[in-house]
Amino acid sequence: MTLNTTSRALHDLGLSAWFGGTLANAVALNAAAGEADLAGNKGAVANVGWDRWTPVNAAAIGAHLVGSLGQLAGNKDRVAAQQGVGSMVVAKTALTAAALGATAYSRALGNRVAQHTHVPVESGTQPADQTPTGVAQAQKRLAVLQWVVPALTGTLVVVSSFAGEQQRAVAQRQGIVQRLLPGS
């Protein structure tokens, strides 16, 4: 396997796991926690699921970042020479930073909720009337962020697909000509 193949695999597998895992947790885990028999156990169920996912998610994010740096190093000449590639790199970097920030904030909020394991809640992200105020506020924010992270990482998947299209020979020729001869 070449360095570029390895970095692409790390980039793609890491991003896939980051996107898919957070989407699955938003769709299934947080809602499924609401099915626990006792209101005080619902938060505990969600916390256990998220605690199990966190190290896998961290590894996925790390793989994606290492792969991204490898892809950038492997394509540095194209970034400089091909029109449009530099702006795509800036867009991917901004999206990655936003996804990292949303993920970190989600984890901080999740930790706040996890400190109160057996409090009454409706689900992993929906407080009950008896939920303590701090936990309820964190859950309300998590209810939004559970969709923000997969939206951002899903957008990264789309931008990465666009980046792949920029690597096609015809796109490279057009981009280099456009860089050399503006207006063509």
ZAMAR-870365 format. One record per residue (C-alpha): residue number from 1; residue in three letters; x, y, z. Coordinates in nm, 3 decimals, always signed. Example, Ala and Ser with C-alpha at 12.3 -4.5 7.8 and 13.67 -1.06 7.14 Angstrom:
ATOM  num  residu     east    north       up
ATOM    1     ALA   +1.230   -0.450   +0.780
ATOM    2     SER   +1.367   -0.106   +0.714
END
This chain:
ATOM  num  residu     east    north       up
ATOM    1     MET   +0.000   +0.000   +0.000
ATOM    2     THR   +0.132   +0.344   -0.083
ATOM    3     LEU   +0.139   +0.635   +0.160
ATOM    4     ASN   -0.146   +0.797   -0.032
ATOM    5     THR   -0.360   +0.481   -0.014
ATOM    6     THR   -0.295   +0.450   +0.359
ATOM    7     SER   -0.375   +0.814   +0.427
ATOM    8     ARG   -0.690   +0.798   +0.210
ATOM    9     ALA   -0.805   +0.485   +0.395
ATOM   10     LEU   -0.746   +0.647   +0.734
ATOM   11     HIS   -0.924   +0.964   +0.617
ATOM   12     ASP   -1.225   +0.779   +0.476
ATOM   13     LEU   -1.266   +0.511   +0.742
ATOM   14     GLY   -1.223   +0.760   +1.024
ATOM   15     LEU   -1.474   +1.003   +0.874
ATOM   16     SER   -1.719   +0.721   +0.799
ATOM   17     ALA   -1.711   +0.598   +1.158
ATOM   18     TRP   -1.737   +0.951   +1.299
ATOM   19     PHE   -2.039   +1.027   +1.079
ATOM   20     GLY   -2.210   +0.690   +1.105
ATOM   21     GLY   -2.161   +0.644   +1.477
ATOM   22     THR   -2.294   +0.984   +1.572
ATOM   23     LEU   -2.588   +0.948   +1.334
ATOM   24     ALA   -2.672   +0.604   +1.475
ATOM   25     ASN   -2.654   +0.736   +1.829
ATOM   26     ALA   -2.881   +1.029   +1.742
ATOM   27     VAL   -3.132   +0.810   +1.561
ATOM   28     ALA   -3.125   +0.505   +1.787
ATOM   29     LEU   -2.936   +0.522   +2.117
ATOM   30     ASN   -3.077   +0.844   +2.259
ATOM   31     ALA   -3.433   +0.746   +2.166
ATOM   32     ALA   -3.387   +0.383   +2.277
ATOM   33     ALA   -3.277   +0.500   +2.621
ATOM   34     GLY   -3.629   +0.638   +2.661
ATOM   35     GLU   -3.760   +0.281   +2.649
ATOM   36     ALA   -3.601   +0.186   +2.982
ATOM   37     ASP   -3.860   +0.084   +3.242
ATOM   38     LEU   -3.771   +0.337   +3.512
ATOM   39     ALA   -3.732   +0.708   +3.440
ATOM   40     GLY   -3.417   +0.711   +3.655
ATOM   41     ASN   -3.255   +0.443   +3.438
ATOM   42     LYS   -3.310   +0.615   +3.104
ATOM   43     GLY   -3.018   +0.853   +3.142
ATOM   44     ALA   -2.797   +0.571   +3.266
ATOM   45     VAL   -2.869   +0.367   +2.952
ATOM   46     ALA   -2.776   +0.659   +2.725
ATOM   47     ASN   -2.463   +0.730   +2.931
ATOM   48     VAL   -2.342   +0.371   +2.903
ATOM   49     GLY   -2.392   +0.376   +2.527
ATOM   50     TRP   -2.214   +0.707   +2.480
ATOM   51     ASP   -1.932   +0.603   +2.714
ATOM   52     ARG   -1.877   +0.291   +2.502
ATOM   53     TRP   -1.883   +0.491   +2.181
ATOM   54     THR   -1.646   +0.769   +2.297
ATOM   55     PRO   -1.313   +0.580   +2.265
ATOM   56     VAL   -1.414   +0.441   +1.925
ATOM   57     ASN   -1.518   +0.789   +1.813
ATOM   58     ALA   -1.190   +0.935   +1.939
ATOM   59     ALA   -0.995   +0.672   +1.742
ATOM   60     ALA   -1.207   +0.742   +1.432
ATOM   61     ILE   -1.147   +1.116   +1.461
ATOM   62     GLY   -0.775   +1.057   +1.512
ATOM   63     ALA   -0.758   +0.830   +1.207
ATOM   64     HIS   -0.945   +1.088   +1.001
ATOM   65     LEU   -0.710   +1.369   +1.108
ATOM   66     VAL   -0.395   +1.164   +1.042
ATOM   67     GLY   -0.536   +1.062   +0.705
ATOM   68     SER   -0.628   +1.422   +0.625
ATOM   69     LEU   -0.274   +1.539   +0.695
ATOM   70     GLY   -0.137   +1.257   +0.480
ATOM   71     GLN   -0.372   +1.351   +0.196
ATOM   72     LEU   -0.267   +1.715   +0.224
ATOM   73     ALA   +0.101   +1.620   +0.215
ATOM   74     GLY   +0.047   +1.385   -0.077
ATOM   75     ASN   -0.140   +1.649   -0.277
ATOM   76     LYS   +0.052   +1.964   -0.185
ATOM   77     ASP   +0.163   +2.022   -0.543
ATOM   78     ARG   -0.197   +1.998   -0.666
ATOM   79     VAL   -0.312   +2.233   -0.391
ATOM   80     ALA   -0.066   +2.492   -0.519
ATOM   81     ALA   -0.112   +2.436   -0.892
ATOM   82     GLN   -0.476   +2.344   -0.950
ATOM   83     GLN   -0.738   +2.615   -0.927
ATOM   84     GLY   -1.013   +2.535   -0.677
ATOM   85     VAL   -0.819   +2.282   -0.473
ATOM   86     GLY   -0.691   +2.537   -0.221
ATOM   87     SER   -1.041   +2.670   -0.152
ATOM   88     MET   -1.169   +2.312   -0.114
ATOM   89     VAL   -0.892   +2.248   +0.142
ATOM   90     VAL   -0.993   +2.562   +0.333
ATOM   91     ALA   -1.359   +2.453   +0.328
ATOM   92     LYS   -1.271   +2.101   +0.451
ATOM   93     THR   -1.050   +2.244   +0.723
ATOM   94     ALA   -1.324   +2.480   +0.843
ATOM   95     LEU   -1.584   +2.200   +0.840
ATOM   96     THR   -1.347   +1.969   +1.026
ATOM   97     ALA   -1.279   +2.237   +1.289
ATOM   98     ALA   -1.654   +2.296   +1.331
ATOM   99     ALA   -1.721   +1.921   +1.362
ATOM  100     LEU   -1.439   +1.885   +1.615
ATOM  101     GLY   -1.576   +2.177   +1.817
ATOM  102     ALA   -1.931   +2.040   +1.811
ATOM  103     THR   -1.804   +1.694   +1.906
ATOM  104     ALA   -1.596   +1.829   +2.196
ATOM  105     TYR   -1.883   +2.043   +2.321
ATOM  106     SER   -2.119   +1.744   +2.296
ATOM  107     ARG   -1.879   +1.536   +2.501
ATOM  108     ALA   -1.850   +1.808   +2.765
ATOM  109     LEU   -2.229   +1.829   +2.789
ATOM  110     GLY   -2.251   +1.450   +2.795
ATOM  111     ASN   -2.008   +1.442   +3.085
ATOM  112     ARG   -2.225   +1.694   +3.270
ATOM  113     VAL   -2.530   +1.471   +3.217
ATOM  114     ALA   -2.334   +1.154   +3.307
ATOM  115     GLN   -2.244   +1.297   +3.648
ATOM  116     HIS   -2.614   +1.257   +3.735
ATOM  117     THR   -2.668   +0.897   +3.627
ATOM  118     HIS   -2.999   +0.812   +3.793
ATOM  119     VAL   -3.216   +1.119   +3.747
ATOM  120     PRO   -3.556   +1.111   +3.578
ATOM  121     VAL   -3.539   +1.187   +3.204
ATOM  122     GLU   -3.758   +1.103   +2.905
ATOM  123     SER   -3.466   +0.986   +2.688
ATOM  124     GLY   -3.095   +1.047   +2.634
ATOM  125     THR   -3.160   +1.401   +2.512
ATOM  126     GLN   -3.506   +1.482   +2.648
ATOM  127     PRO   -3.547   +1.590   +3.009
ATOM  128     ALA   -3.850   +1.508   +3.223
ATOM  129     ASP   -4.031   +1.763   +3.437
ATOM  130     GLN   -3.833   +1.635   +3.740
ATOM  131     THR   -3.491   +1.649   +3.572
ATOM  132     PRO   -3.253   +1.880   +3.761
ATOM  133     THR   -3.208   +2.214   +3.583
ATOM  134     GLY   -2.840   +2.171   +3.493
ATOM  135     VAL   -2.898   +1.827   +3.345
ATOM  136     ALA   -3.209   +1.946   +3.158
ATOM  137     GLN   -3.017   +2.238   +3.004
ATOM  138     ALA   -2.735   +2.008   +2.894
ATOM  139     GLN   -2.985   +1.760   +2.746
ATOM  140     LYS   -3.161   +2.034   +2.550
ATOM  141     ARG   -2.828   +2.139   +2.397
ATOM  142     LEU   -2.739   +1.777   +2.326
ATOM  143     ALA   -3.074   +1.736   +2.149
ATOM  144     VAL   -2.953   +1.990   +1.893
ATOM  145     LEU   -2.589   +1.882   +1.881
ATOM  146     GLN   -2.678   +1.516   +1.821
ATOM  147     TRP   -2.784   +1.632   +1.472
ATOM  148     VAL   -2.518   +1.900   +1.422
ATOM  149     VAL   -2.224   +1.658   +1.437
ATOM  150     PRO   -2.358   +1.414   +1.174
ATOM  151     ALA   -2.468   +1.711   +0.960
ATOM  152     LEU   -2.115   +1.854   +0.967
ATOM  153     THR   -1.941   +1.520   +0.915
ATOM  154     GLY   -2.190   +1.427   +0.642
ATOM  155     THR   -2.106   +1.754   +0.469
ATOM  156     LEU   -1.739   +1.656   +0.499
ATOM  157     VAL   -1.819   +1.330   +0.319
ATOM  158     VAL   -1.976   +1.530   +0.035
ATOM  159     VAL   -1.683   +1.774   +0.015
ATOM  160     SER   -1.443   +1.478   +0.018
ATOM  161     SER   -1.632   +1.331   -0.278
ATOM  162     PHE   -1.589   +1.662   -0.457
ATOM  163     ALA   -1.217   +1.656   -0.370
ATOM  164     GLY   -1.193   +1.311   -0.526
ATOM  165     GLU   -1.348   +1.444   -0.845
ATOM  166     GLN   -1.086   +1.720   -0.850
ATOM  167     GLN   -0.820   +1.449   -0.872
ATOM  168     ARG   -0.949   +1.315   -1.201
ATOM  169     ALA   -0.705   +1.385   -1.485
ATOM  170     VAL   -0.946   +1.606   -1.681
ATOM  171     ALA   -1.022   +1.817   -1.370
ATOM  172     GLN   -0.652   +1.853   -1.294
ATOM  173     ARG   -0.575   +1.973   -1.649
ATOM  174     GLN   -0.863   +2.221   -1.643
ATOM  175     GLY   -0.768   +2.351   -1.299
ATOM  176     ILE   -0.403   +2.400   -1.391
ATOM  177     VAL   -0.492   +2.575   -1.717
ATOM  178     GLN   -0.737   +2.802   -1.532
ATOM  179     ARG   -0.469   +2.886   -1.276
ATOM  180     LEU   -0.215   +2.965   -1.548
ATOM  181     LEU   -0.455   +3.141   -1.788
ATOM  182     PRO   -0.722   +3.325   -1.586
ATOM  183     GLY   -1.042   +3.368   -1.782
ATOM  184     SER   -1.001   +3.050   -1.988
END
